[in-house]
């Protein structure tokens, strides 16, 4: 059995697509659903919880974060379940700080982001620090298509973190020694699974909480600590020359993610705002969500129904006047 990224590129056509449950276009609320597992689970937990506690129907619609923020700004979208910071600091400044059309729940989930390696990459190829990715003798171990250059998954094309990972690769210098791959998370994680099954080295963009750390022995590469003076991110939507005008030659700042909502909800549905701002999900719960949806292939809506039933008293507390 052999593992190769070209095989995974072919798998894109067969990658599972999560569709919204019961979308009818005439609900009380619209919840944007991102294309990663914990966000999909949380979107549906909000849907089920709002129906149970407040009798409101919500449509869960899969969409990219940029589109979701535009919808929150215009009032066509009401809720986004998982806004990552500092990834989306630019959008938060535009819509939360400046325009005031979007609000961020004060309760967040602690997280982190970086580059990870499996044990074969760390112990056999000697890739333990971010600087090792600039050593082509080491990154050659990550070559799966025979072109002499290793490959690394940096995220899905719709993720803001993927843009930042490309900036980081350019700033550190390993954009010249690695082929940077953008593809859906299901496909990226399938590469990690396949590498582990065949004892092949693999390096990839990673974040926690995530089920991959429950499944495999994964190590985070060491990096220089975050330094705001060395972190300047310009988004493609802001400047056509975003890559050359950006710099991120240090590790990520401490991460966290929050529920976001349109500020118009404060007048239309203050009970919904109260519910959203009281949600207190934990990192270990996000890992369980990721495992249930990615590994066990559970339906996000059915998972949410079971989760809300299991945590009934807690969800009741989110809605209590």
Secondary structure, 3 states (H helix, E strand, C coil): CCCCHHHHHHHHHHCCCCCCCCCCCCCCEEEEECCCHHHHHHHHHHHHHHHHHHCCCEEEEECCHHHHHHHHHHCCCCEEEEEEECCCHHHHHHHHHHCCCEEEEEEEEEEEEEEEEEHHHHHHCCCCEHHHHHCHHHHHHHCCCCCCCEEEEEECCCCHHHHHHHHHHHHHCCCCCEEEEECCHHHHHHHHHHHHHCCCCCEEEEEECCCHHHHCCEEECECCCCCHHHEECCCCCCCCCCCCCCEECCCCCCEEEEEEEECCHHHHCHHHHHHHHHCCCCHHHHHHHHHHHHHCCCCHHHHHHHHHHHCHHHHHHHHCC
